[in-house]
Amino acid sequence: MYMVLRVFSSVIHKRAFSSIWQHPKTAHLHFQDSRQYLRSLNCITLTQSSQKAEAKILHGRNNVPTLIQPYRGLWGWLNMIFNLVSKDRIREVGPDRACVEWLMRCGAVVKFKNYERWQKDYNSLPPGDFEKYRIEMVDCTDSAVMSVGFRHFQNCNEVRWVRLKNAMYVTDEAVAKLEYLHSSLQHLEIVSCGNVSDKGLMSLQPLEHLKYLLLYNLPEVKDKEGCLRILREAFPECTIEYPENVTGKNKQDEKKT
């Protein structure tokens, strides 16, 4: 049990703050966010040695302890923990900030409204004034977002663009929870998500403001033509693409700088 807790604590901090080495002056601020998130979940008790390692970073020192690589079998369980919703954290920092932290813990990137640059580095997140930063675009390519985490989107009312690409944990249930974004979502891409079926595509119908929908490489969708017919009836003003083959970048792919 000691080793499991040690591994868990180490991987949590490595996943959320992989570039901590590059930002030693501000790393302790974001590391403290991670600690508060974990404690709000009540899912782990830090060992004495873990607390000492944590204290070194909270004090802004550079001698960060070596992180322990987890066994491959732990990844599914760890990813579930990364996706859990903390109501206390949402109350503390607001829905948009809590949602950003969830997305970036899971390997996604985001862009704030009225800002040009994509947020790729957890340590570059604004340390305060959370209400000023509203999520506008979300790219979950190769991320570990899961259905249980999609409730973070609730009350994030400015999200207009979402890409779910090669997200191995995205299921029909996760797609259905995009309904949280029904008042704002205009652009959606679901690509190479092997657990999304016809049922998941049918659950998109509440997204009344959708203007562009890209679907591609969804092997669990069995009745492609039937799904397209229903979606086109549901979204008469929406451009829907479900190509057989896609080469190069998506034409709607926006450059991240």
N, C-alpha and C positions, 0 to 999 in steps of 0.2 A: 504493500500500500504506500509506503514511504516513497518508493521509486516512481509509482504512478503519479502521485501528487507532485513530485519534483519535475517529472516530464511534463505534466499538464501545465504547471505554472510557467515553465520555461517556454513551451510552445506558444502559449497564449501571448506572451510578451514578444516573442519573435515574430509571430504572424502579424500582430497589430503594429509593430514598430521595427520593421526590418531595416529601416535606414537610421536607426538610433545612433549608429556610429558616426553618421555624417552631420548630426545636429546635436552635439553634446551640450550646448548651452540651453536648448529648449526641450530636449528629450524628456527631462524630468516632469514637465507639465503634462505631456500626453501620456506618459507612463502612469501618472496619477489618475488620469481618466480611466485607463484600463483597470487599475486596481479598484476604483470605485464601482465600475461596471461589474466586475467579478463578485465583489462583496454584495452588491445589490441583488445578485442572483442567488446568493446563499448556497452556492454549489461547490465551494471548495474552502478548505481551511489550510492556510499556508503553513508550511513547516518552519521551524526556527531558522534553518539555513536559508530558506526561500525568502523569509522576511529580511534577513541580513542583506541578501543580494538585492532585494527590492529597495532597501534603504539607501544603498550606494547610489542607485540611479536617481532616487528622489532627492538626494542631496547634490545632484549635478556632477558627480565625479565621473571620470573617464574609464575607471577600471571596472568595466562591465563584466560580470561573470560569464563563463562559457555556457552557451545554451546547449541543452541535451536534445539530440534528435530523437523523435518518437519512433516507436515501432509502427510499421505500415498499418497494422490492424487497429491502431488507435485513431486513425484519421477520421473515420466516419463518426465516432463518438465525439471527437474534438470539434468537428465541423458543426455538429448539432449544438454544442455549447456556444460556439461563436454566433449562432443564429437565434439564440433565446432572447426573448423580449424582456427588458427590465422596465417595469412601470415607474420605479423610483428614478431611473436615469432619465426617462422621458419627462417626468415632472421637474427634474433638476435643470435640464438643459434645453428642453423643448423637443418637439417631434422631428424637426429637420436635422438638428445636430445629432440626436440619437440615431436617426436613420443613416446619416453619413457614417457614423462610427460603425454601425452594423455592416454596411456595404463594404467599407474599407477593411474591416476585420476579415471579411470573406474574399477579398481580392478584387473587388469591383472598383471602378473609378467614377467620379462624379464631377459635374460642373455646376457652379452656383449661378443663379440668375443675375444678369448684369455684369458678369465676370467672364473674360475670354478664356482663361486657362483652365484646363482640367486638373482636378485634384488627384494626383497619383500617389502622393506621399503622405502618410498619416501625420507625420511630424510637421507638415506644412499647413495643417488645418489651423484656422484662426483660434487663438487661445481664449477668446472671450467675445462678448457682443454677439451671442449666438442668434438672436432674433433677426439680425441683419442679413444672415446668409441663408437663402432659400434654395433648395435643390431644384434645378431645372432639367438636367440631363443625367442619365445613369447608364453606364456601360458595364454589364455583368459578364463580359467575355471571359471564359476560362475561370470563372469564380465558383465559390462554394456556397452560394446563396441557396437556402432551402425554404420550403413552404412555411415552416414555423416562423421564419424571420420576416415574411412578407407583411406581417401586421405592422412592422415599422413604418410602412407607407401611409398608414392611417394619419390623416390631418397634415400630410405633406401636400399642400394644395397648389404648388407651382410646378410639379413634375410634368413635363410635356413630351419627353423623349426617353425611351427605354430600349435597350438592346439586351436580349437574352441569347447569348451565343456560346455554344459548347459548354453550357452550364449543366454538368452531369446530375446535379441534384434537383433541378427544376422539373416538377411534375404537373399533372393536370390541376392538382390542388393549388399549387403555387400560381399557375396562370390564372385560375379563378380569382385569386386574391388581388389581382391587378385591378379589380373593381374598386379598391380603395382609391384609385387614381381616376375614377370615371369622370370627374369634373374638369380635369386638366389634360389628360394624356391625349396627344395628337399623333405621335409617331411611335410605332412599335415594331420591333424585329424579333422573331423567334426562329433561330437558326441552329441546326445541329444539336437539338435538345432531345435526346433519345427516349425520354420518359414522357413526352407530351403526345397525347393521342387526339382522336376526333373529339372526345369529351372536353379536353382542354381548349380546343379551338372554339367549340360551341359556347364556352363560358365567357368568351370575349364580348359577347353581344351588349352588355351594359356599358361598354366604352363608347358613349354616344358622341364624343368629340373627335374620334379617331379620323385622321386624314390620310395616313399612310400606314400600310401593314405589309411587312415582308415575312413570308413563311418559306423555309427551305430546309431540306434534309431532315425531315421528321419521320423516321421509319415506322413509328407506331400509329401514324395517321393512315387508316386503311381506305377511307372513302374521300379521297382528295377532292374530286369533282363535287360531291355532295356538300362537303364543308365549304367549298368556294361559293357554291350557289347560295347557301344560307347566309354566309357572311356578306356577300354582295347585296343581298336583300336587306340585311340589317344595317349596312353602311353604304347607302347609295351614293354618297358624296366622297367616299374614301377610295383611294388608289390601293388596290390589293394585288400584290405580286406573289406568285407561287411557282417560280421557274423550275424547270427540270434540272438545269445546270446554271451555275453562277461562276464566272471567272473574274479574277481580279477583285478589286474593292467594290463594295456595294455603292451604287451611285448616290445613295443617300448618306453615305458615311461621311461624317463631319471630321475635319482634321483636328486632332488634339495637339495642343501646344503646351 
